[in-house]
Amino acid sequence: MKRVELVAQVAAKTGLNKRESAAVVEWFLRCIVEALQAGDKVELRGFGSFRCRPRPPRRGRNPRTTEAVEVPAKTVPHFKTGKPLHERLNPELAQAADLAEVAS
């Protein structure tokens, strides 16, 4: 799903026009980015959580020349799905967990 499609769905579900929906989507994403930049964790219960993880410097390789290059340390965003979302995406795993609980 692209941002335009998300804006269209928000507009359809809320009754807002597309310009207002685009502002809501933009504001929501900006809030997440600003929180991550501030070093905070963003947790959306039932959906998942966003956080930043540090990546240490490492030695990489230029694929064209096979020359070794130093890749600097950086911070990368990380998303972890919440349990309800994970179970909706993988219903067979949720059923297996329910069966294991009943058996024990």
C-alpha positions as CSV (number, residue, x, y, z in Angstrom):
1,M,0.0,0.0,0.0
2,K,1.3,3.4,-0.9
3,R,0.8,6.6,1.0
4,V,-1.8,7.8,-1.6
5,E,-3.8,4.6,-1.0
6,L,-3.6,5.0,2.7
7,V,-4.8,8.6,2.5
8,A,-7.7,7.5,0.3
9,Q,-8.7,4.8,2.9
10,V,-8.5,7.2,5.8
11,A,-10.7,9.7,3.8
12,A,-13.2,6.9,3.0
13,K,-13.4,5.6,6.6
14,T,-13.4,9.0,8.4
15,G,-15.4,11.2,6.1
16,L,-12.5,13.7,5.9
17,N,-11.5,15.0,2.5
18,K,-8.3,13.8,0.9
19,R,-6.4,17.0,1.8
20,E,-7.3,16.6,5.5
21,S,-6.6,12.9,5.4
22,A,-3.2,13.5,3.9
23,A,-2.5,16.0,6.7
24,V,-3.5,13.4,9.4
25,V,-1.3,10.7,7.8
26,E,1.6,13.1,7.5
27,W,1.2,14.3,11.1
28,F,1.1,10.7,12.4
29,L,4.2,9.7,10.5
30,R,6.0,12.9,11.6
31,C,5.2,12.2,15.2
32,I,6.8,8.7,14.9
33,V,9.9,10.1,13.3
34,E,10.3,12.9,15.8
35,A,9.9,10.4,18.7
36,L,12.5,8.1,17.2
37,Q,14.9,11.0,16.6
38,A,14.5,12.0,20.3
39,G,15.5,8.4,21.3
40,D,12.0,7.3,22.3
41,K,10.3,4.1,21.6
42,V,6.9,4.3,19.8
43,E,4.5,1.5,20.9
44,L,1.1,1.0,19.2
45,R,-0.7,-1.6,21.3
46,G,-2.0,-4.5,19.2
47,F,0.1,-3.3,16.2
48,G,3.7,-3.2,17.1
49,S,6.6,-1.0,18.2
50,F,9.2,1.2,16.6
51,R,12.6,1.8,18.1
52,C,16.1,2.7,16.9
53,R,19.0,0.3,17.2
54,P,22.7,1.2,16.9
55,R,24.7,-0.5,14.2
56,P,28.4,-0.7,14.9
57,P,31.0,0.2,12.3
58,R,32.1,-2.6,10.0
59,R,34.2,-3.5,7.1
60,G,32.3,-3.9,3.9
61,R,33.2,-4.6,0.3
62,N,32.5,-2.6,-2.9
63,P,30.8,-5.2,-5.1
64,R,32.2,-3.7,-8.3
65,T,35.8,-3.4,-7.4
66,T,35.9,-5.9,-4.4
67,E,37.8,-3.2,-2.6
68,A,37.4,-3.2,1.2
69,V,35.6,-0.1,2.5
70,E,34.8,1.1,6.1
71,V,31.1,1.4,6.7
72,P,30.5,3.9,9.6
73,A,28.4,3.3,12.6
74,K,24.7,4.3,12.2
75,T,21.3,4.2,13.9
76,V,18.6,2.2,12.1
77,P,14.9,2.0,12.7
78,H,13.5,-1.3,13.8
79,F,9.8,-2.5,13.8
80,K,8.6,-5.4,15.9
81,T,5.0,-6.6,15.4
82,G,2.6,-6.9,18.3
83,K,1.2,-10.2,19.3
84,P,-2.4,-9.5,17.9
85,L,-1.0,-8.4,14.5
86,H,1.4,-11.4,14.4
87,E,-1.5,-13.8,15.1
88,R,-3.7,-12.2,12.4
89,L,-0.9,-12.6,9.9
90,N,-0.1,-16.1,10.9
91,P,-3.4,-17.7,12.1
92,E,-2.0,-21.2,11.9
93,L,0.6,-20.3,14.6
94,A,-2.1,-18.9,16.8
95,Q,-4.2,-22.1,16.5
96,A,-1.1,-24.2,17.3
97,A,-0.4,-22.1,20.4
98,D,-4.1,-22.6,21.5
99,L,-3.8,-26.3,21.0
100,A,-0.6,-26.4,23.0
101,E,-2.3,-24.5,25.9
102,V,-5.2,-26.9,25.9
103,A,-2.9,-30.0,25.9
104,S,-0.9,-28.7,28.9
